Amino acid sequence: STKNGRDSNSKRLGVKVYGNQPVKAGGIMIRQRGLTFKPGISVSVGKDYTLFATQNGYVQFETINDKKFVSVVG
């Protein structure tokens, strides 16, 4: 018999809210493993590296020195 036959449940990672879309305070914007995207203005990091908004506004993605940042503006 084979030793395969196992599979894990998908973890639903990725971007949840895209650029220029509105987000509320506490709203999850990105679920990720490790800090692929770093927190910018008005964004905080959860213990599992989830990025979430700390205030209402619109999502903005930007790249600075080859690092990707996510901010909430206006």
C-alpha positions in Angstrom: 0.0 0.0 0.0 1.1 3.6 -0.5 2.1 6.1 2.2 0.4 9.0 0.5 -3.3 9.8 0.6 -3.3 12.8 2.9 -4.2 16.4 2.2 -4.6 19.5 4.4 -7.5 21.9 4.3 -6.8 25.1 2.3 -6.0 28.1 4.5 -7.7 30.8 2.4 -4.6 33.0 2.3 -4.2 36.0 0.0 -5.4 39.6 -0.5 -9.0 40.1 0.8 -9.3 43.8 -0.1 -7.7 45.3 -3.2 -6.3 48.8 -4.0 -8.7 51.8 -3.8 -11.4 49.6 -2.1 -13.0 50.9 1.1 -12.1 49.1 4.4 -13.5 49.6 7.9 -11.4 49.7 11.1 -10.5 46.1 12.1 -11.2 44.8 8.6 -8.8 42.1 7.3 -6.9 43.1 4.2 -4.3 40.3 3.7 -3.9 36.8 5.2 -0.3 35.6 4.7 2.5 33.4 6.0 5.3 35.7 7.0 5.5 39.4 6.2 5.3 39.3 2.4 3.3 42.5 2.7 4.4 45.0 5.4 2.1 47.3 7.3 2.0 50.9 6.2 0.0 53.8 7.6 -3.1 52.8 9.7 -2.4 49.1 9.3 -1.4 46.6 12.0 -0.2 43.0 12.1 -1.9 40.1 13.8 -0.1 37.2 15.4 -0.5 35.1 12.3 0.9 38.0 10.1 -2.6 39.1 9.1 -2.8 42.7 8.0 -5.8 44.6 9.2 -7.0 48.3 9.2 -6.8 50.4 12.3 -9.1 53.1 10.9 -11.7 53.5 8.1 -10.4 54.5 4.7 -9.3 53.1 1.3 -6.6 50.5 0.7 -3.4 51.6 -0.9 -0.6 49.3 -2.1 2.9 50.7 -2.6 6.4 49.3 -3.2 9.4 51.1 -1.6 12.9 49.7 -2.0 11.4 46.4 -3.3 9.3 46.0 -0.2 5.5 45.9 -0.5 3.5 48.0 1.9 -0.2 48.2 2.5 -1.7 51.4 3.9 -5.2 52.9 4.6 -5.7 56.4 3.4 -8.4 59.0 3.6 
